Each structure stands twice: as structure tokens, then as C-alpha cells.
């Protein structure tokens, strides 16, 4: 699979398509209106970019054009995570967690989940 980078706005559209597809442009505009206030034209331009990136497929065989995701979230999330870590925290997961902890942005549930992830990673290195 080729590397696909998504803008913040494209992520919003992709998350919507991943949750429920196909969708028409009208449905996409309606779903994003309250959160973004984007016009139909703005969304249409972003959909065109996503089609050019081969992230979205448009089926125009029916009365209304239908949009489908062509990529899976699990296929683009790791690269986006690496890009974010590199850009914001110089690639350091420790710096990111420290920043979150310092802002008290981690709930008790988050802390327990991190412990479990780290325990499993440590077991994987030993075994």
C-alpha cells in the first residue's frame, strides 16, 4: 500500500465514511455541518483530493453519487502516529506521555490501559 497522508479535514471525512458508508455528499455535509460549518463546495473539494489520493471511491452509477472509503483506518493510523510523534515530540513517546501526564490529561482508565500495554510489550520482548 502506498503512503497516504491525510489532512485534519480529510480525517474528519474518512472517519465519517469508516463509520458508515456509502454516503452521499449531502449526507456528509449534514453530518459535518455542526462540527465544522463547512460548505458543500469545501467538502466536495476535499472529496476530490481524497479520490486523487485513492483514499475514497465515488460511485456515480446511480441517481446520487455515493462515496466509499478505499483505505482502512488501521492502514493509515500508524504512519500518521509516527508523523505526529516526529513532528511534535521529536519521535519520543515518553515526551508525549509526560506532556499528557503533566497537564493531567490522563484519566485513571488511560493510566491503567497504558500499564497494560507496557506490560504486554515487556512480555513480548522477554518471550
Number of C-alpha atoms within 10 A of each C-alpha: 6 8 10 15 16 17 10 9 13 17 14 16 20 24 13 18 18 16 9 11 13 19 18 16 18 14 13 19 21 15 13 16 13 9 9 11 11 14 12 15 11 13 19 15 11 16 21 15 15 24 17 11 16 14 20 20 19 18 13 10 8 7 6 12 14 18 20 19 24 17 16 12 13 8 13 17 14 11 14 16 12 14 15 13 16 13 10 11 15 13 15 13 13 10 14 15 15 12 14 12 13 10 9 9 11 15 10 9 9 11 12 12 12 14 12 12 12 12 11 12 11 11 10 9 7 7 5
